[in-house]
Amino acid sequence: MDIRRRNNVTVVGPQDAPVLVLAHGFGCDQNMWRLVVPALAERYRVVLFDYVGSGGSDLSSWTQERYSSLDGYAQDVTEVCEALDLTQAVFVGHSVSAMVGVLAAQAAPERIGSLVMVAPSPCYIDDDGYRGGFTSDDIEELLASLEANYLGWSSAMAPVIMGNPDRPELGQELTNSFCATDPDIARVFARTTFLTDSRDDLKGVTVPTLVLECSQDVIAPREVGAYVHAAIPSSRLVTLDATGHCPQLSAPEATARAILDFLDGKP
């Protein structure tokens, strides 16, 4: 199988430079990174891809069995890394992809040498001593609404997830991205995203890690960023002066700078 075609792989930047692999979140594709790529690609080889079922990927390769767990998405990551023969790449994962990166780094440690977790959440549901931001009822209601009317759900939820109501074009972009996703695939990805509890997986992270959170994020509140940072001894926590769950769109310059500073070892 041609993994590059299956996952719509794009590679930009200097050929012999260190490699960054950028992974999108639920309902999105690699286009979500376009505003940060120019700054990153000046010094790094940047690999972008779409998970199977998203963007320009080969939809015929999607199966519910594989993509009903984050392991299926982590397998996409490791297979892309293998196809490009990457070693010690920096994996930059947005939202649910932050935890996909944790799994991929554990499955193929020779492929991934460090992690950048952009607006991560290992568990969206509140638990004793843990605030994920949602109750179990909240999540079930969210999923029921999504499954009943995906396009309507997308139009209502995307601007909330994006934040920045003073910049409605950002919410509209996320709405368009959600609506471009096959509803049946989106339903499976949503359940995988919002019902998975990956907190125990954080204990196995040993590579240098940047936890990048926004100052205001309804999907991944700051308590979550603090939790992830505390759970990964080798991590650094940076709070962007940004609103919403997609800082690569709402604050691309600050996002790119935080990533580059981390890679440069700057405090």
N, C-alpha and C positions, 0 to 999 in steps of 0.2 A: 504494500500500500504506500502511496506517495503521501507521507505525513505533511509535507509542506503544502500540498494542494488541499488535503483534507482539512487542515487547520488554517488555511489562508495566510500562511506565514509571510511576513514582510521583514526585510532586514535593511537597515540604513546606518550610516556612520562609517568611520574609518575601519578598514578591513581587519587590521591587526590590533585594534584597541580592545580593552577589557569589555566584557559583554553584559548588557542589561537586558533582562527579559521582562516585558511589561504585560501584565495579565488583567483583563477587565473583570467587572463584577456582573451580577445578575441583570439580565435585560439589556446588556450593552454589548459593544464589540471594540475592536482595537482603535476605532476612530475617536473614542473617548480620550485617548492619550495625545491627540494631535497637537495640542497647544504646549505640551512639555517636551515633545520629541526634539524640536530644533535645538533647544539648549542642551539636552542630554547627548544628542548625536554629534555635537562638536568634539566631544572627547571620548565617547563610548560607542561601541557597536550596539545598536538598539534592535532587539528582536521583538516584533509584535505578532500576535496571532489571535484567532478567534476560537473559543471552545467549540467543539462539535455541537451544533444546534444553534449557534449564534452567528450573526454577521454573515460573512462570505464563506463560511465553512461548508463542508459537504454534508448536507442534512441527511443524506441517505446512510451515513455512517452512525447516526444517532440511534441509540436503543435506550428504552426506559430502564432496563436492568442495570446498565453501566452507569447511567447518569442520575440514578436515584441516590447516590452517595457521593460525598466529596472525593472519595478515592478515584472515581471515574474521571473527574476533572484533573486530579493530580496525575493520573496516568497520561492524559493529554499533554501535560507539562513535561513529564519525563520523556515521552516519545518525541516531542518537539526538540528537546535538548539532545536526545540521542541522534535524531535525524541531522542536526546541525553540528554534531560532535562537540558540544559545549562542555567545558570543564570550569568549575568554580565561578559560574555566572552569578550575577546579582539578580535575584528574583524580586520584582516589584509587583505586589499584588494589591488590587483595590477591593475593599469591602470583603465579600466572601472569599475572594481569591487570596487574601492574606493568609487564611487558614489552609487553602489549597496549597499554598507555597510551603507551609509547615510540613504537610504530608509529603509533598514532592521532595523536599530536602531530606526527609527521613528515609524515603524510598530510594533515592539516588544521591547520596551525599557527595559523590565525586562530581556531580553535575552542578550543584548549587552551593556556593560558598558563603553567601550572606543573604539576608532578607530585608526588604523594605515593606512594611505593612501600612498601607494607606487606609485610614478609617476602618480598622479591623474590628471584628466582634467574634469571639469564639462561641458565644451563646446569646441569643436575642431575648431569651425569656428569663425573667427575674427568678431568683432562687434564694434560699436562706443565705444571707450574707453576701449576696451577689446581685447587682443591678444591671440587667441587660437592656432595660428600657421598655420592656413589654411584659404584660401578664400572659399566661397561657391562653386566656380568653381573647385577649387582643390579637394574638397571632392566629388563632383559629378563625376569628372574624375576618381578619385580613385575607387569609387564604380562601375562605368561603366566598368573599366578595370577588377575589381574583378569578376563582374558578367559575363563578356564575356569569361574569361579564368582564373578560380580560381587558378589552379595549376601554371600557368605561373606568375600570379600576386604574388602568395606566394613566388616563387623562386626569384622574383625581389625585393619584398618589405621587406621580412623578414630580410635580412642582413642590410637594411637601418634602420629598426626599432630597431634592436639589436645594431647597431653601432659597434664599436670595429673591424674595418676592418683588423687590425693586428692579430685578433683572429678569423679566418674564421669559426672555428668549432662552435662558438656560433651562428653565423648567420645560419649555416647549421642545428643546432638543432632546431632553431625556424622555419626554413623552413619545416623541417620534421614534426613538431607539427602542423603547418598550414595545410600541405598536408594530414595529418591524419584525418582532420575534414571533415565531409560530406559537399560537396560544397553548397548544398541547405540550410543546416543549417547555414553554414558560411555566406552566403549572407544575411540572416535575421539578424544574430548577428552583422554583420558589419554595416548594416543600423541602427540598434538600437544603436550601439556604437557611430558612427560618426555623427549621425544626432540629437541625444538627447541633449537638453540644460537643464542641471541640476543646473544652477547657483542659482536659487531661493531656491533650496532644502538646500543649505549650511546654510541659515539663521536659519534653525531649529535644527542645531547641537548644543547640549549643553553638550555632554560628552567630557572628555579629549581626545584630538586628536593630533596625530603626522602626520605632512605633510612631507613626505620623497621624496625629488627630487634629480635628478642627475645634475651634473654641466653642462653636455651637453646632450640634449635629443630633437631630432627633432620632436617627437610626442607630448611631453608636455614640452615646453620651460619654462625657469625659471620665466617668467612673469606669467605663469599659477600657479606655486607654490606660488608665492607672492600673487596672487589674492585669492587663496583658504585659505591661512593663514590669510589674512586680513578679509575674510568673516566669519571665525570661531573664535570667541573671545577666546575660550578655547584651541586653537591649538598652537603647537610648530612647527616651520619650521626648518628642518635640510637638508643641502645640502651635498650630498655625493660627494666625489672626484671620480666620476664614469661617464662613457660615455655610452649613449644609454638609452633605455627605459626599460631594464630588469636588474636592479642591483642585484636581487637575483641570477642571473646567472653570471653577469660580475664582481660583487664585493660582493660575498656572506658574507664574514667575516665582512665587513663594514656595510652591511645591517642588519645582525643579531645583531651586536653590537649597532647600532642606536636604534633598536627596544628594546633591553634589557635595554639600558640606559634610554629610555623613561619610560619603565615600572618600573624601579628602582627610577624614579624621579630625575635622574642626569641631570644637565644642559647641 
